[in-house]
Amino acid sequence: MIQVNSSQFNYQYFGQIHFPFSIATLIAYLKNQKNIDQSFQFHKTFVFRGQVDDYIKQCKKVDILLCSCYVWNWEITTYLAKEVKKLNPNCTIIFGGPQVPRQSEGFFEEYPFVDIIVHGEGEYIIKNIFNAYLKDKDYSNVKGLETKLFKNPPESRINDFESIPSPYLTNLVWDLVEKQDDIQWIASWETNRGCPYECTFCDWGSATNTKLRKWSEERLFKEIEWFADNKITYIDCCDANFGIFQERDMRIAKKIKEVVLKKHFPHIVRPNWAKFSSEKIIPIAKEFQEAGVLRAVTLSVQSMDEATLDIIKRENVKFNKFSELTAIFRKNGIPTYTEIIIGLPGETLESFKNGLETLVSDTKVGSIEIYDCKVLPNAPMNEPLYKEKYKIKTIRSPIFLAHSQIEHGTIQEYEYITVGSFSFTLDNLKEMNLYRWMVQTLHSLGILEYISKYYNKIHSLTVMKFFETFLEFCRMQESIFSLEYKKIVKHVDNGYAGKGWDHYDPNLGDIFWPIEEASWLRLVNEKNKLVDGILSFLTFLEEKQGYSTPRDILNDLIKFQVFLLTVKSETKIKSENFEFDWKNYFVGGSELKHNKIKYFYKNLVIESDPYQWNYTTIWFGRFKKKYKVHPENLQEEKLEVKDGLIPFVKSHSSSYPKIS
């Protein structure tokens, strides 16, 4: 028997790790070929990063090593392959996956230990490689592969999905991994393959061709049952656009709900929602929500700048329609988040800020996620002519895997991110990052959200101007905010110096945090200092802008803002007395009434363990907004009604005493 080993390394997230789905799909297809199944023996797949040196020893007499390559495992995979070739020079090493570059000039000089690289979908190609291996090891007629000597034309796309057995329904995934009591396996899952869009920052469409192809519903329904029967808690749906086939995907969602309500597994199903999400997604998301497996629906824009969108070949829903769409989702109780990419060619500091202003000024937009612009090997953005045209500069950056455990091995993985283009400099990009931090931490995560909304209502102060003043305050005065600001500046400088984006704070838990989440946790952890810091900032802002807001309003506003934030508490009901009716002011659009009122709501997180509280509130609970409550969800009790109204002031009024 010809011996075959394989690798698909991944990271652990608190005892959870992905099945080697890509390798399992290939092997399931290979084992479906009688001659191959009878001639080859497939051993367990290498998954755990910490065991790489032991895996190398296991390859001492192996004949073939299959390596599934992604941005998060490239360095450890090349290390494995290099050491295996030293130990076993006769081993045929085959690389495939999204990280294998189509632009392969110089590849075999840099990685001489690799014998074959596979371009595109792998099932047909790997079958033909194995058949050639059995016959005479002549791969010159095998489409879709490349060796040191030749590069063959591409293989045709796969349309006959029925010929590819499910690695789940055959139980092959269990043959390829070792069941461990302390490990929960995450199941990657395809319901369709392909992407019709051509966004230049993405390699999805180019990796699988643009035509969408679907797996049969019968197979998918059986896999849903398999997930439940095998107690798989997390399903990572790998479709580029789940929901794009509305009626079909609705049937899939209904099946998921049926199975979850009956068998109580899985706990989370996370799809990549269709790029042009619409109200048609809502019924599908509702099924997920009623099953208790929904995190949130992505309503992505990537950029709000028309010139940038044209450069990256991205067409957004017009913002007025987008805004209406977010309102519909919110009305239906479905959490949403919007994605923005920082560092896209065409974006400027001002256009980036203008885009953020548009988003944060719309009260119906859900939380905002802002990501670095990564330049993937096979994305159109990595093509030499494209990079030259738009003067794209990149840096090799240690990959950041949010929430991964600190002990994830010693081999660092890397990715390429933009640090410049014809439209922005590195200094511009660093300044954009400060606005990213402020929008995410102070607005989206809620630290100063209703403070800025108050000044916008009263003085028409834009959110970006509010943040400009905040930056000036942080640079001039010591406070809880200036301490956090210094951490952010150092974090950004280190990141763009190639030192990595890992952020670890031993007081917050044994994981690497997204910087905005760590900032939020540190700020809310010291409630009194947070209140003092907000008051100091507002004193600065009032003087800077020439405002004269009464002290009792500001004190009550600060109290209200902090009240909306989730803080560590053992009480099931959180309540506070206020001098002003802030709920109706912010929600109903009424003038600010001087009414004594008591607000209360059910505490969103009750957890005594401090680390677990952090995880539950801002990691697991981020998409479900466990970190803050919206004013419209407050319960109220009128304590006393005073005559008169606080005037709705739109400009400076000398009759108001300045705060001191």
GUDO-434009 format. One record per residue (C-alpha): x, z, y. Coordinates in steps of 0.1 Angstrom, whole numbers, padded with zeros to 4 digits, always signed. Layout:
BEGIN
XZY;...
This chain:
BEGIN
+0000+0000+0000;+0012-0008+0035;+0013+0023+0056;-0003+0023+0091;-0001+0050+0117;-0018+0049+0151;-0018+0067+0184;-0043+0073+0212;-0030+0103+0231;-0053+0122+0254;-0055+0155+0274;-0074+0186+0265;-0099+0202+0288;-0106+0237+0276;-0105+0229+0240;-0123+0195+0244;-0106+0162+0237;-0117+0126+0231;-0120+0110+0197;-0095+0081+0194;-0125+0058+0198;-0106+0025+0205;-0083+0029+0175;-0112+0040+0154;-0132+0009+0163;-0102-0014+0155;-0096+0004+0121;-0133+0003+0113;-0132-0035+0118;-0100-0038+0097;-0114-0018+0069;-0145-0040+0069;-0122-0069+0057;-0118-0065+0020;-0083-0078+0016;-0070-0056+0045;-0088-0025+0032;-0073-0030-0002;-0038-0036+0011;-0033-0011+0040;-0036+0027+0041;-0046+0042+0075;-0033+0076+0083;-0047+0101+0109;-0043+0090+0145;-0019+0108+0169;-0040+0125+0196;-0025+0158+0206;+0003+0155+0232;+0020+0187+0222;+0026+0174+0187;+0044+0142+0196;+0078+0152+0180;+0061+0160+0147;+0042+0127+0149;+0076+0108+0152;+0088+0124+0120;+0056+0113+0102;+0066+0077+0110;+0098+0078+0091;+0085+0054+0064;+0055+0039+0081;+0052+0001+0082;+0030-0004+0112;+0023+0017+0143;-0007+0009+0164;-0007+0022+0200;-0037+0024+0223;-0024+0025+0258;-0040+0039+0289;-0027+0051+0323;-0029+0087+0311;-0008+0081+0279;+0017+0054+0287;+0048+0075+0290;+0041+0096+0259;+0032+0065+0240;+0064+0046+0249;+0084+0078+0241;+0067+0079+0207;+0074+0042+0200;+0110+0043+0212;+0118+0073+0189;+0100+0058+0160;+0120+0026+0163;+0152+0046+0162;+0141+0065+0132;+0125+0035+0114;+0138+0002+0127;+0116-0018+0103;+0084-0004+0117;+0062-0031+0134;+0051-0015+0167;+0019-0030+0183;+0007-0021+0218;-0028-0028+0231;-0052-0014+0257;-0057-0015+0294;-0022-0004+0303;-0005-0034+0286;+0002-0058+0315;-0010-0094+0314;+0018-0101+0338;+0044-0094+0312;+0076-0108+0326;+0104-0084+0317;+0082-0063+0295;+0103-0067+0263;+0135-0061+0282;+0122-0028+0294;+0105-0019+0262;+0126-0036+0234;+0112-0012+0208;+0077-0029+0210;+0073-0058+0187;+0038-0072+0197;+0015-0067+0226;-0022-0075+0225;-0040-0089+0255;-0078-0085+0259;-0104-0073+0233;-0085-0062+0202;-0108-0066+0172;-0103-0103+0163;-0066-0102+0173;-0057-0072+0152;-0075-0086+0122;-0055-0118+0125;-0022-0099+0130;-0028-0079+0098;-0037-0111+0079;-0005-0127+0091;+0015-0096+0082;+0001-0099+0046;+0010-0135+0044;+0044-0142+0060;+0045-0122+0093;+0044-0154+0113;+0023-0146+0144;+0028-0178+0162;-0008-0190+0156;-0024-0157+0164;-0043-0160+0197;-0042-0132+0223;-0008-0117+0214;+0027-0118+0228;+0061-0112+0213;+0097-0113+0225;+0097-0151+0216;+0063-0164+0226;+0030-0158+0244;+0000-0173+0228;-0033-0184+0245;-0061-0159+0248;-0085-0151+0220;-0122-0159+0226;-0145-0131+0236;-0164-0112+0209;-0201-0120+0207;-0208-0110+0171;-0209-0072+0175;-0228-0068+0143;-0195-0076+0124;-0179-0045+0139;-0189-0013+0120;-0195+0019+0140;-0166+0043+0136;-0192+0071+0140;-0218+0059+0114;-0190+0053+0089;-0176+0088+0096;-0142+0071+0101;-0135+0092+0132;-0134+0123+0110;-0110+0105+0087;-0087+0098+0117;-0086+0133+0132;-0083+0168+0119;-0113+0191+0123;-0103+0223+0140;-0124+0253+0149;-0110+0256+0184;-0115+0219+0192;-0146+0202+0204;-0145+0164+0202;-0158+0142+0230;-0173+0109+0219;-0166+0078+0238;-0196+0054+0234;-0203+0018+0242;-0238+0004+0246;-0226-0028+0262;-0193-0044+0270;-0182-0064+0300;-0187-0063+0338;-0202-0090+0360;-0184-0078+0392;-0149-0087+0405;-0139-0057+0425;-0101-0062+0431;-0092-0025+0426;-0108-0025+0391;-0096-0040+0358;-0129-0037+0340;-0142-0072+0344;-0108-0088+0338;-0102-0066+0307;-0134-0077+0288;-0144-0109+0306;-0174-0109+0329;-0202-0117+0305;-0222-0086+0294;-0227-0082+0257;-0249-0056+0240;-0247-0035+0209;-0280-0034+0189;-0305-0007+0197;-0308+0001+0160;-0271+0009+0158;-0271+0029+0191;-0301+0050+0180;-0284+0059+0148;-0252+0069+0167;-0273+0091+0189;-0286+0109+0158;-0250+0110+0145;-0238+0128+0177;-0265+0154+0173;-0260+0159+0136;-0223+0163+0141;-0229+0187+0170;-0210+0166+0196;-0215+0182+0229;-0202+0156+0253;-0208+0118+0253;-0186+0097+0275;-0205+0064+0279;-0179+0037+0285;-0203+0010+0299;-0193-0003+0332;-0229-0005+0344;-0253+0017+0324;-0288+0010+0336;-0282-0026+0343;-0305-0035+0314;-0334-0015+0327;-0359-0017+0299;-0333-0015+0271;-0314+0014+0288;-0347+0032+0293;-0353+0031+0256;-0318+0044+0250;-0325+0072+0274;-0358+0081+0258;-0341+0082+0224;-0314+0106+0238;-0341+0129+0251;-0360+0128+0219;-0329+0137+0198;-0316+0164+0223;-0350+0181+0225;-0352+0182+0187;-0316+0189+0177;-0301+0204+0209;-0271+0181+0209;-0254+0165+0228;-0253+0187+0259;-0240+0161+0284;-0242+0123+0285;-0221+0109+0312;-0226+0072+0319;-0210+0050+0346;-0242+0040+0364;-0248+0004+0374;-0228-0005+0405;-0259-0016+0424;-0280+0014+0416;-0316+0012+0428;-0348+0031+0425;-0351+0014+0390;-0324+0038+0378;-0346+0068+0386;-0369+0067+0355;-0338+0064+0333;-0321+0093+0351;-0353+0113+0348;-0351+0110+0310;-0316+0123+0310;-0326+0151+0334;-0356+0162+0312;-0332+0163+0283;-0309+0185+0303;-0279+0161+0298;-0277+0146+0334;-0248+0155+0357;-0255+0132+0386;-0261+0095+0395;-0233+0076+0412;-0243+0057+0443;-0209+0042+0452;-0199+0023+0483;-0161+0025+0481;-0159+0016+0518;-0183+0012+0547;-0161-0014+0565;-0173-0050+0561;-0138-0065+0564;-0125-0042+0537;-0154-0049+0514;-0148-0086+0518;-0111-0082+0509;-0119-0062+0478;-0147-0085+0468;-0173-0057+0469;-0208-0061+0482;-0227-0030+0491;-0263-0023+0494;-0271-0023+0532;-0268+0012+0545;-0304+0015+0557;-0315+0006+0522;-0288+0028+0507;-0300+0057+0528;-0336+0051+0517;-0324+0050+0481;-0306+0084+0484;-0338+0099+0499;-0358+0086+0469;-0334+0101+0444;-0334+0134+0463;-0372+0135+0465;-0372+0130+0427;-0348+0160+0423;-0320+0138+0409;-0285+0148+0421;-0264+0119+0434;-0229+0115+0447;-0212+0087+0467;-0177+0074+0460;-0153+0063+0487;-0117+0050+0480;-0090+0059+0504;-0062+0034+0510;-0080+0001+0505;-0064-0029+0521;-0084-0037+0553;-0092-0001+0560;-0079+0015+0592;-0079+0051+0603;-0107+0044+0627;-0128+0024+0602;-0123+0051+0576;-0135+0078+0600;-0164+0056+0611;-0174+0051+0575;-0173+0088+0569;-0193+0094+0600;-0220+0071+0588;-0222+0089+0555;-0221+0125+0566;-0245+0119+0595;-0272+0108+0570;-0288+0140+0557;-0301+0122+0526;-0267+0112+0512;-0256+0134+0483;-0221+0148+0479;-0191+0125+0487;-0162+0120+0463;-0131+0104+0478;-0105+0089+0455;-0070+0074+0459;-0067+0037+0456;-0050+0031+0423;-0033-0002+0415;-0039-0008+0378;-0017-0032+0359;-0044-0057+0352;-0065-0054+0383;-0066-0083+0407;-0051-0060+0434;-0019-0060+0414;-0015-0097+0414;+0017-0107+0434;-0001-0131+0457;-0028-0106+0465;-0003-0078+0472;+0018-0101+0494;-0012-0114+0513;-0025-0080+0523;+0010-0063+0525;+0001-0037+0499;+0027-0010+0493;+0025+0014+0464;+0043+0044+0451;+0048+0056+0415;+0029+0088+0415;+0026+0115+0388;-0009+0112+0375;-0034+0139+0385;-0060+0148+0359;-0085+0171+0375;-0093+0203+0356;-0068+0196+0328;-0051+0226+0313;-0017+0235+0326;-0001+0235+0292;-0005+0198+0285;+0030+0189+0273;+0062+0181+0291;+0060+0143+0293;+0047+0133+0328;+0024+0104+0332;+0024+0081+0362;+0001+0058+0382;+0006+0036+0412;-0013+0043+0444;-0013+0025+0477;+0007+0040+0506;+0004+0011+0530;-0011-0023+0538;-0014-0047+0567;-0041-0024+0581;-0027+0011+0578;+0006+0029+0577;+0017+0059+0556;+0011+0082+0586;-0024+0067+0590;-0030+0074+0553;-0019+0110+0556;-0043+0115+0586;-0071+0099+0565;-0063+0125+0538;-0070+0153+0563;-0104+0139+0570;-0109+0135+0533;-0103+0172+0529;-0125+0182+0558;-0154+0160+0547;-0152+0172+0511;-0145+0209+0517;-0161+0216+0550;-0191+0192+0549;-0199+0181+0514;-0191+0214+0497;-0208+0231+0526;-0183+0255+0544;-0192+0242+0579;-0220+0218+0571;-0248+0233+0592;-0224+0244+0619;-0216+0208+0626;-0252+0197+0622;-0262+0223+0649;-0237+0209+0674;-0248+0174+0666;-0284+0183+0673;-0277+0203+0704;-0249+0184+0720;-0248+0151+0700;-0213+0160+0689;-0203+0136+0662;-0190+0150+0629;-0157+0133+0633;-0153+0147+0668;-0162+0181+0654;-0134+0176+0628;-0109+0164+0654;-0115+0196+0672;-0112+0216+0640;-0078+0200+0633;-0066+0209+0668;-0078+0245+0662;-0059+0247+0629;-0027+0234+0645;-0029+0259+0674;-0044+0291+0662;-0039+0313+0631;-0069+0319+0609;-0081+0316+0574;-0085+0279+0581;-0050+0273+0595;-0036+0289+0563;-0056+0264+0542;-0047+0235+0565;-0010+0242+0560;-0015+0241+0522;-0032+0207+0526;-0005+0192+0548;+0021+0203+0523;+0000+0190+0494;-0004+0156+0510;+0033+0153+0520;+0043+0162+0485;+0019+0137+0470;+0031+0108+0490;+0067+0118+0484;+0061+0112+0447;+0061+0149+0438;+0026+0147+0423;-0009+0160+0431;-0012+0189+0407;-0026+0219+0425;-0023+0252+0407;-0033+0286+0420;-0030+0314+0395;-0057+0333+0412;-0083+0306+0405;-0077+0298+0368;-0053+0282+0344;-0061+0246+0353;-0051+0220+0379;-0077+0219+0407;-0088+0191+0430;-0075+0204+0463;-0109+0205+0480;-0123+0227+0452;-0094+0251+0454;-0098+0253+0492;-0135+0261+0488;-0128+0288+0463;-0102+0305+0485;-0124+0303+0516;-0155+0317+0500;-0136+0344+0482;-0130+0362+0515;-0164+0363+0531;-0154+0385+0561;-0123+0364+0569;-0144+0333+0566;-0170+0346+0591;-0141+0357+0614;-0125+0323+0610;-0157+0304+0618;-0163+0325+0649;-0127+0319+0661;-0131+0282+0656;-0164+0281+0675;-0149+0300+0703;-0122+0274+0705;-0147+0245+0702;-0170+0259+0729;-0142+0262+0753;-0127+0228+0744;-0160+0210+0748;-0173+0230+0777;-0203+0245+0758;-0219+0278+0765;-0240+0287+0735;-0254+0323+0735;-0235+0347+0713;-0266+0358+0694;-0273+0322+0683;-0237+0316+0672;-0236+0349+0652;-0268+0341+0635;-0258+0305+0628;-0226+0316+0612;-0245+0342+0592;-0269+0315+0581;-0241+0290+0572;-0223+0316+0550;-0256+0327+0535;-0261+0292+0520;-0228+0293+0502;-0226+0306+0466;-0204+0338+0466;-0195+0362+0438;-0225+0385+0434;-0242+0404+0406;-0276+0403+0423;-0301+0379+0410;-0318+0374+0444;-0297+0367+0475;-0315+0377+0507;-0306+0381+0544;-0324+0388+0577;-0321+0364+0606;-0330+0363+0643;-0338+0326+0643;-0359+0302+0621;-0330+0281+0610;-0349+0266+0580;-0375+0249+0601;-0349+0239+0627;-0327+0220+0602;-0354+0208+0578;-0385+0203+0599;-0368+0192+0631;-0386+0218+0651;-0371+0236+0681;-0351+0267+0674;-0375+0296+0674;-0365+0332+0680;-0384+0346+0651;-0371+0375+0629;-0372+0361+0594;-0360+0369+0560;-0347+0342+0537;-0340+0346+0500;-0332+0325+0470;-0322+0329+0434;-0285+0333+0430;-0272+0301+0416;-0243+0316+0396;-0243+0351+0379;-0209+0356+0363;-0187+0387+0362;-0155+0370+0349;-0137+0357+0381;-0121+0326+0364;-0154+0317+0347;-0172+0321+0380;-0148+0296+0395;-0153+0271+0367;-0191+0275+0366;-0196+0273+0403;-0173+0245+0415;-0161+0226+0384;-0190+0225+0360;-0215+0231+0389;-0202+0206+0414;-0225+0178+0405;-0255+0201+0402;-0246+0217+0435;-0241+0252+0422;-0219+0260+0452;-0246+0259+0479;-0283+0259+0485;-0301+0234+0508;-0323+0251+0535;-0354+0234+0522;-0350+0254+0490;-0351+0288+0508;-0380+0312+0504;-0390+0330+0535;-0407+0361+0548;-0416+0364+0584;-0406+0398+0598;-0415+0396+0634;-0425+0368+0658;-0413+0369+0694;-0429+0350+0722;-0411+0320+0735;-0386+0295+0722;-0349+0290+0725;-0346+0258+0746;-0334+0227+0727;-0303+0222+0748;-0286+0188+0748;-0260+0195+0774;-0241+0224+0790;-0263+0251+0805;-0248+0276+0830;-0276+0300+0823;-0261+0307+0788;-0233+0332+0787;-0202+0320+0770;-0192+0336+0737;-0163+0360+0738;
